[in-house]
């Protein structure tokens, strides 16, 4: 998938009232993550399995 066509959403783990926000986009084989306030700096791609493991570790 072309990253320019990605549908970005604010992560539910972001602070809704503060500047510490990340956005995520589901790509074909990865999940892309970027800083909301510095979108121009690019993004980081994570394999879906690693992203799922990270989320599982963060959940209470």
mmCIF file as gemmi writes it, N, C-alpha and C atoms, coordinates in Angstrom:
data_model
loop_
_atom_site.group_PDB
_atom_site.id
_atom_site.type_symbol
_atom_site.label_atom_id
_atom_site.label_alt_id
_atom_site.label_comp_id
_atom_site.label_asym_id
_atom_site.label_entity_id
_atom_site.label_seq_id
_atom_site.pdbx_PDB_ins_code
_atom_site.Cartn_x
_atom_site.Cartn_y
_atom_site.Cartn_z
_atom_site.occupancy
_atom_site.B_iso_or_equiv
_atom_site.pdbx_formal_charge
_atom_site.auth_seq_id
_atom_site.auth_asym_id
_atom_site.pdbx_PDB_model_num
ATOM 1 N N . UNK Axp A 1 ? 0.854 -1.191 0 1 0 ? 1 A 1
ATOM 2 C CA . UNK Axp A 1 ? 0 0 0 1 0 ? 1 A 1
ATOM 3 C C . UNK Axp A 1 ? 0.884 1.233 0 1 0 ? 1 A 1
ATOM 4 N N . UNK Axp A 2 ? 0.516 2.187 -0.781 1 0 ? 2 A 1
ATOM 5 C CA . UNK Axp A 2 ? 1.199 3.475 -0.816 1 0 ? 2 A 1
ATOM 6 C C . UNK Axp A 2 ? 0.875 4.213 0.485 1 0 ? 2 A 1
ATOM 7 N N . UNK Axp A 3 ? 1.891 4.64 1.199 1 0 ? 3 A 1
ATOM 8 C CA . UNK Axp A 3 ? 1.688 5.29 2.503 1 0 ? 3 A 1
ATOM 9 C C . UNK Axp A 3 ? 0.855 6.568 2.375 1 0 ? 3 A 1
ATOM 10 N N . UNK Axp A 4 ? 0.903 7.221 1.225 1 0 ? 4 A 1
ATOM 11 C CA . UNK Axp A 4 ? 0.117 8.443 1.066 1 0 ? 4 A 1
ATOM 12 C C . UNK Axp A 4 ? -1.382 8.155 1.047 1 0 ? 4 A 1
ATOM 13 N N . UNK Axp A 5 ? -1.76 6.922 0.774 1 0 ? 5 A 1
ATOM 14 C CA . UNK Axp A 5 ? -3.173 6.535 0.767 1 0 ? 5 A 1
ATOM 15 C C . UNK Axp A 5 ? -3.611 5.922 2.1 1 0 ? 5 A 1
ATOM 16 N N . UNK Axp A 6 ? -2.696 5.848 3.041 1 0 ? 6 A 1
ATOM 17 C CA . UNK Axp A 6 ? -3.003 5.233 4.342 1 0 ? 6 A 1
ATOM 18 C C . UNK Axp A 6 ? -4.036 6.045 5.102 1 0 ? 6 A 1
ATOM 19 N N . UNK Axp A 7 ? -4.866 5.36 5.851 1 0 ? 7 A 1
ATOM 20 C CA . UNK Axp A 7 ? -5.859 6.023 6.701 1 0 ? 7 A 1
ATOM 21 C C . UNK Axp A 7 ? -5.309 6.048 8.12 1 0 ? 7 A 1
ATOM 22 N N . UNK Axp A 8 ? -4.854 7.221 8.54 1 0 ? 8 A 1
ATOM 23 C CA . UNK Axp A 8 ? -4.246 7.398 9.854 1 0 ? 8 A 1
ATOM 24 C C . UNK Axp A 8 ? -5.322 7.654 10.896 1 0 ? 8 A 1
ATOM 25 N N . UNK Axp A 9 ? -5.081 7.148 12.107 1 0 ? 9 A 1
ATOM 26 C CA . UNK Axp A 9 ? -5.977 7.415 13.236 1 0 ? 9 A 1
ATOM 27 C C . UNK Axp A 9 ? -5.122 7.65 14.474 1 0 ? 9 A 1
ATOM 28 N N . UNK Axp A 10 ? -5.647 8.439 15.373 1 0 ? 10 A 1
ATOM 29 C CA . UNK Axp A 10 ? -4.939 8.723 16.617 1 0 ? 10 A 1
ATOM 30 C C . UNK Axp A 10 ? -4.984 7.479 17.494 1 0 ? 10 A 1
ATOM 31 N N . UNK Axp A 11 ? -3.864 7.111 18.028 1 0 ? 11 A 1
ATOM 32 C CA . UNK Axp A 11 ? -3.792 5.933 18.887 1 0 ? 11 A 1
ATOM 33 C C . UNK Axp A 11 ? -4.624 6.134 20.141 1 0 ? 11 A 1
ATOM 34 N N . UNK Axp A 12 ? -5.305 5.085 20.564 1 0 ? 12 A 1
ATOM 35 C CA . UNK Axp A 12 ? -6.102 5.162 21.789 1 0 ? 12 A 1
ATOM 36 C C . UNK Axp A 12 ? -5.207 5.283 23.016 1 0 ? 12 A 1
ATOM 37 N N . UNK Axp A 13 ? -3.915 5.027 22.862 1 0 ? 13 A 1
ATOM 38 C CA . UNK Axp A 13 ? -2.975 5.162 23.977 1 0 ? 13 A 1
ATOM 39 C C . UNK Axp A 13 ? -2.426 6.579 24.094 1 0 ? 13 A 1
ATOM 40 N N . UNK Axp A 14 ? -2.768 7.447 23.156 1 0 ? 14 A 1
ATOM 41 C CA . UNK Axp A 14 ? -2.304 8.835 23.191 1 0 ? 14 A 1
ATOM 42 C C . UNK Axp A 14 ? -3.077 9.629 24.224 1 0 ? 14 A 1
ATOM 43 N N . UNK Axp A 15 ? -2.457 10.691 24.686 1 0 ? 15 A 1
ATOM 44 C CA . UNK Axp A 15 ? -3.099 11.613 25.612 1 0 ? 15 A 1
ATOM 45 C C . UNK Axp A 15 ? -4.073 12.473 24.808 1 0 ? 15 A 1
ATOM 46 N N . UNK Axp A 16 ? -5.383 12.35 25.017 1 0 ? 16 A 1
ATOM 47 C CA . UNK Axp A 16 ? -6.343 13.086 24.191 1 0 ? 16 A 1
ATOM 48 C C . UNK Axp A 16 ? -6.288 14.604 24.362 1 0 ? 16 A 1
ATOM 49 N N . UNK Axp A 17 ? -5.764 15.078 25.489 1 0 ? 17 A 1
ATOM 50 C CA . UNK Axp A 17 ? -5.738 16.518 25.75 1 0 ? 17 A 1
ATOM 51 C C . UNK Axp A 17 ? -4.338 17.115 25.681 1 0 ? 17 A 1
ATOM 52 N N . UNK Axp A 18 ? -3.363 16.291 25.374 1 0 ? 18 A 1
ATOM 53 C CA . UNK Axp A 18 ? -1.995 16.797 25.399 1 0 ? 18 A 1
ATOM 54 C C . UNK Axp A 18 ? -1.282 16.604 24.09 1 0 ? 18 A 1
ATOM 55 N N . UNK Axp A 19 ? -0.047 17.083 24.039 1 0 ? 19 A 1
ATOM 56 C CA . UNK Axp A 19 ? 0.707 17.038 22.797 1 0 ? 19 A 1
ATOM 57 C C . UNK Axp A 19 ? 1.362 15.682 22.522 1 0 ? 19 A 1
ATOM 58 N N . UNK Axp A 20 ? 1.36 14.768 23.476 1 0 ? 20 A 1
ATOM 59 C CA . UNK Axp A 20 ? 2.019 13.482 23.28 1 0 ? 20 A 1
ATOM 60 C C . UNK Axp A 20 ? 1.079 12.529 22.545 1 0 ? 20 A 1
ATOM 61 N N . UNK Axp A 21 ? 1.084 12.618 21.237 1 0 ? 21 A 1
ATOM 62 C CA . UNK Axp A 21 ? 0.154 11.829 20.432 1 0 ? 21 A 1
ATOM 63 C C . UNK Axp A 21 ? 0.891 11.096 19.33 1 0 ? 21 A 1
ATOM 64 N N . UNK Axp A 22 ? 0.448 9.889 19.073 1 0 ? 22 A 1
ATOM 65 C CA . UNK Axp A 22 ? 0.93 9.152 17.919 1 0 ? 22 A 1
ATOM 66 C C . UNK Axp A 22 ? -0.266 8.747 17.088 1 0 ? 22 A 1
ATOM 67 N N . UNK Axp A 23 ? -0.015 8.576 15.803 1 0 ? 23 A 1
ATOM 68 C CA . UNK Axp A 23 ? -1.036 8.109 14.885 1 0 ? 23 A 1
ATOM 69 C C . UNK Axp A 23 ? -0.584 6.769 14.331 1 0 ? 23 A 1
ATOM 70 N N . UNK Axp A 24 ? -1.534 5.911 14.046 1 0 ? 24 A 1
ATOM 71 C CA . UNK Axp A 24 ? -1.234 4.61 13.477 1 0 ? 24 A 1
ATOM 72 C C . UNK Axp A 24 ? -2.057 4.414 12.205 1 0 ? 24 A 1
ATOM 73 N N . UNK Axp A 25 ? -1.517 3.621 11.303 1 0 ? 25 A 1
ATOM 74 C CA . UNK Axp A 25 ? -2.214 3.28 10.062 1 0 ? 25 A 1
ATOM 75 C C . UNK Axp A 25 ? -1.987 1.805 9.787 1 0 ? 25 A 1
ATOM 76 N N . UNK Axp A 26 ? -3.04 1.104 9.467 1 0 ? 26 A 1
ATOM 77 C CA . UNK Axp A 26 ? -2.934 -0.307 9.109 1 0 ? 26 A 1
ATOM 78 C C . UNK Axp A 26 ? -2.558 -0.411 7.642 1 0 ? 26 A 1
ATOM 79 N N . UNK Axp A 27 ? -1.408 -1.008 7.379 1 0 ? 27 A 1
ATOM 80 C CA . UNK Axp A 27 ? -0.961 -1.247 6.015 1 0 ? 27 A 1
ATOM 81 C C . UNK Axp A 27 ? -1.186 -2.731 5.71 1 0 ? 27 A 1
ATOM 82 N N . UNK Axp A 28 ? -0.779 -3.174 4.547 1 0 ? 28 A 1
ATOM 83 C CA . UNK Axp A 28 ? -1.024 -4.568 4.176 1 0 ? 28 A 1
ATOM 84 C C . UNK Axp A 28 ? -0.335 -5.547 5.112 1 0 ? 28 A 1
ATOM 85 N N . UNK Axp A 29 ? 0.955 -5.389 5.318 1 0 ? 29 A 1
ATOM 86 C CA . UNK Axp A 29 ? 1.699 -6.347 6.137 1 0 ? 29 A 1
ATOM 87 C C . UNK Axp A 29 ? 2.233 -5.739 7.426 1 0 ? 29 A 1
ATOM 88 N N . UNK Axp A 30 ? 2.093 -4.438 7.582 1 0 ? 30 A 1
ATOM 89 C CA . UNK Axp A 30 ? 2.646 -3.756 8.741 1 0 ? 30 A 1
ATOM 90 C C . UNK Axp A 30 ? 1.644 -2.778 9.336 1 0 ? 30 A 1
ATOM 91 N N . UNK Axp A 31 ? 2.078 -2.21 10.445 1 0 ? 31 A 1
ATOM 92 C CA . UNK Axp A 31 ? 1.37 -1.087 11.062 1 0 ? 31 A 1
ATOM 93 C C . UNK Axp A 31 ? 2.359 0.065 11.077 1 0 ? 31 A 1
ATOM 94 N N . UNK Axp A 32 ? 1.951 1.206 10.564 1 0 ? 32 A 1
ATOM 95 C CA . UNK Axp A 32 ? 2.811 2.386 10.522 1 0 ? 32 A 1
ATOM 96 C C . UNK Axp A 32 ? 2.476 3.285 11.708 1 0 ? 32 A 1
ATOM 97 N N . UNK Axp A 33 ? 3.508 3.88 12.297 1 0 ? 33 A 1
ATOM 98 C CA . UNK Axp A 33 ? 3.347 4.751 13.46 1 0 ? 33 A 1
ATOM 99 C C . UNK Axp A 33 ? 4.1 6.047 13.185 1 0 ? 33 A 1
ATOM 100 N N . UNK Axp A 34 ? 3.451 7.179 13.517 1 0 ? 34 A 1
ATOM 101 C CA . UNK Axp A 34 ? 4.12 8.469 13.349 1 0 ? 34 A 1
ATOM 102 C C . UNK Axp A 34 ? 3.712 9.408 14.481 1 0 ? 34 A 1
ATOM 103 N N . UNK Axp A 35 ? 4.532 10.424 14.663 1 0 ? 35 A 1
ATOM 104 C CA . UNK Axp A 35 ? 4.291 11.458 15.661 1 0 ? 35 A 1
ATOM 105 C C . UNK Axp A 35 ? 3.305 12.461 15.071 1 0 ? 35 A 1
ATOM 106 N N . UNK Axp A 36 ? 2.21 12.705 15.772 1 0 ? 36 A 1
ATOM 107 C CA . UNK Axp A 36 ? 1.171 13.604 15.28 1 0 ? 36 A 1
ATOM 108 C C . UNK Axp A 36 ? 1.714 15.006 15.003 1 0 ? 36 A 1
ATOM 109 N N . UNK Axp A 37 ? 2.584 15.499 15.865 1 0 ? 37 A 1
ATOM 110 C CA . UNK Axp A 37 ? 3.066 16.869 15.704 1 0 ? 37 A 1
ATOM 111 C C . UNK Axp A 37 ? 4.254 16.983 14.759 1 0 ? 37 A 1
ATOM 112 N N . UNK Axp A 38 ? 4.822 15.861 14.351 1 0 ? 38 A 1
ATOM 113 C CA . UNK Axp A 38 ? 5.98 15.886 13.452 1 0 ? 38 A 1
ATOM 114 C C . UNK Axp A 38 ? 5.772 14.92 12.292 1 0 ? 38 A 1
ATOM 115 N N . UNK Axp A 39 ? 4.632 15.004 11.67 1 0 ? 39 A 1
ATOM 116 C CA . UNK Axp A 39 ? 4.289 14.083 10.577 1 0 ? 39 A 1
ATOM 117 C C . UNK Axp A 39 ? 5.311 14.098 9.457 1 0 ? 39 A 1
ATOM 118 N N . UNK Axp A 40 ? 5.892 15.243 9.214 1 0 ? 40 A 1
ATOM 119 C CA . UNK Axp A 40 ? 6.865 15.383 8.134 1 0 ? 40 A 1
ATOM 120 C C . UNK Axp A 40 ? 8.142 14.6 8.339 1 0 ? 40 A 1
ATOM 121 N N . UNK Axp A 41 ? 8.384 14.154 9.559 1 0 ? 41 A 1
ATOM 122 C CA . UNK Axp A 41 ? 9.592 13.374 9.838 1 0 ? 41 A 1
ATOM 123 C C . UNK Axp A 41 ? 9.46 11.923 9.395 1 0 ? 41 A 1
ATOM 124 N N . UNK Axp A 42 ? 8.276 11.529 8.986 1 0 ? 42 A 1
ATOM 125 C CA . UNK Axp A 42 ? 8.092 10.172 8.493 1 0 ? 42 A 1
ATOM 126 C C . UNK Axp A 42 ? 7.405 9.269 9.508 1 0 ? 42 A 1
ATOM 127 N N . UNK Axp A 43 ? 7.549 7.996 9.291 1 0 ? 43 A 1
ATOM 128 C CA . UNK Axp A 43 ? 6.884 7.008 10.128 1 0 ? 43 A 1
ATOM 129 C C . UNK Axp A 43 ? 7.791 5.794 10.312 1 0 ? 43 A 1
ATOM 130 N N . UNK Axp A 44 ? 7.401 4.927 11.218 1 0 ? 44 A 1
ATOM 131 C CA . UNK Axp A 44 ? 8.099 3.667 11.456 1 0 ? 44 A 1
ATOM 132 C C . UNK Axp A 44 ? 7.108 2.548 11.184 1 0 ? 44 A 1
ATOM 133 N N . UNK Axp A 45 ? 7.532 1.544 10.429 1 0 ? 45 A 1
ATOM 134 C CA . UNK Axp A 45 ? 6.695 0.382 10.166 1 0 ? 45 A 1
ATOM 135 C C . UNK Axp A 45 ? 7.051 -0.738 11.131 1 0 ? 45 A 1
ATOM 136 N N . UNK Axp A 46 ? 6.036 -1.388 11.67 1 0 ? 46 A 1
ATOM 137 C CA . UNK Axp A 46 ? 6.212 -2.542 12.55 1 0 ? 46 A 1
ATOM 138 C C . UNK Axp A 46 ? 5.463 -3.73 11.968 1 0 ? 46 A 1
ATOM 139 N N . UNK Axp A 47 ? 6.052 -4.915 11.98 1 0 ? 47 A 1
ATOM 140 C CA . UNK Axp A 47 ? 5.295 -6.1 11.582 1 0 ? 47 A 1
ATOM 141 C C . UNK Axp A 47 ? 4.067 -6.243 12.486 1 0 ? 47 A 1
ATOM 142 N N . UNK Axp A 48 ? 2.98 -6.724 11.928 1 0 ? 48 A 1
ATOM 143 C CA . UNK Axp A 48 ? 1.734 -6.845 12.703 1 0 ? 48 A 1
ATOM 144 C C . UNK Axp A 48 ? 1.915 -7.661 13.978 1 0 ? 48 A 1
ATOM 145 N N . UNK Axp A 49 ? 2.71 -8.716 13.925 1 0 ? 49 A 1
ATOM 146 C CA . UNK Axp A 49 ? 2.899 -9.554 15.115 1 0 ? 49 A 1
ATOM 147 C C . UNK Axp A 49 ? 3.611 -8.791 16.228 1 0 ? 49 A 1
ATOM 148 N N . UNK Axp A 50 ? 4.588 -7.981 15.871 1 0 ? 50 A 1
ATOM 149 C CA . UNK Axp A 50 ? 5.303 -7.191 16.883 1 0 ? 50 A 1
ATOM 150 C C . UNK Axp A 50 ? 4.398 -6.105 17.457 1 0 ? 50 A 1
ATOM 151 N N . UNK Axp A 51 ? 3.59 -5.471 16.608 1 0 ? 51 A 1
ATOM 152 C CA . UNK Axp A 51 ? 2.664 -4.442 17.081 1 0 ? 51 A 1
ATOM 153 C C . UNK Axp A 51 ? 1.651 -5.061 18.049 1 0 ? 51 A 1
ATOM 154 N N . UNK Axp A 52 ? 1.121 -6.213 17.706 1 0 ? 52 A 1
ATOM 155 C CA . UNK Axp A 52 ? 0.152 -6.895 18.58 1 0 ? 52 A 1
ATOM 156 C C . UNK Axp A 52 ? 0.79 -7.259 19.918 1 0 ? 52 A 1
ATOM 157 N N . UNK Axp A 53 ? 2.042 -7.693 19.893 1 0 ? 53 A 1
ATOM 158 C CA . UNK Axp A 53 ? 2.74 -8.032 21.137 1 0 ? 53 A 1
ATOM 159 C C . UNK Axp A 53 ? 2.938 -6.794 22.009 1 0 ? 53 A 1
ATOM 160 N N . UNK Axp A 54 ? 3.281 -5.682 21.394 1 0 ? 54 A 1
ATOM 161 C CA . UNK Axp A 54 ? 3.45 -4.431 22.138 1 0 ? 54 A 1
ATOM 162 C C . UNK Axp A 54 ? 2.135 -4.036 22.803 1 0 ? 54 A 1
ATOM 163 N N . UNK Axp A 55 ? 1.04 -4.046 22.051 1 0 ? 55 A 1
ATOM 164 C CA . UNK Axp A 55 ? -0.256 -3.678 22.614 1 0 ? 55 A 1
ATOM 165 C C . UNK Axp A 55 ? -0.67 -4.612 23.739 1 0 ? 55 A 1
ATOM 166 N N . UNK Axp A 56 ? -0.407 -5.908 23.571 1 0 ? 56 A 1
ATOM 167 C CA . UNK Axp A 56 ? -0.739 -6.873 24.616 1 0 ? 56 A 1
ATOM 168 C C . UNK Axp A 56 ? 0.048 -6.594 25.892 1 0 ? 56 A 1
ATOM 169 N N . UNK Axp A 57 ? 1.301 -6.187 25.746 1 0 ? 57 A 1
ATOM 170 C CA . UNK Axp A 57 ? 2.132 -5.874 26.917 1 0 ? 57 A 1
ATOM 171 C C . UNK Axp A 57 ? 1.68 -4.602 27.618 1 0 ? 57 A 1
ATOM 172 N N . UNK Axp A 58 ? 1.08 -3.669 26.881 1 0 ? 58 A 1
ATOM 173 C CA . UNK Axp A 58 ? 0.634 -2.401 27.466 1 0 ? 58 A 1
ATOM 174 C C . UNK Axp A 58 ? -0.728 -2.505 28.153 1 0 ? 58 A 1
ATOM 175 N N . UNK Axp A 59 ? -1.51 -3.468 27.763 1 0 ? 59 A 1
ATOM 176 C CA . UNK Axp A 59 ? -2.85 -3.583 28.342 1 0 ? 59 A 1
ATOM 177 C C . UNK Axp A 59 ? -2.757 -4.044 29.788 1 0 ? 59 A 1
ATOM 178 N N . UNK Axp A 60 ? -3.611 -3.451 30.643 1 0 ? 60 A 1
ATOM 179 C CA . UNK Axp A 60 ? -3.591 -3.854 32.067 1 0 ? 60 A 1
ATOM 180 C C . UNK Axp A 60 ? -4.131 -5.249 32.271 1 0 ? 60 A 1
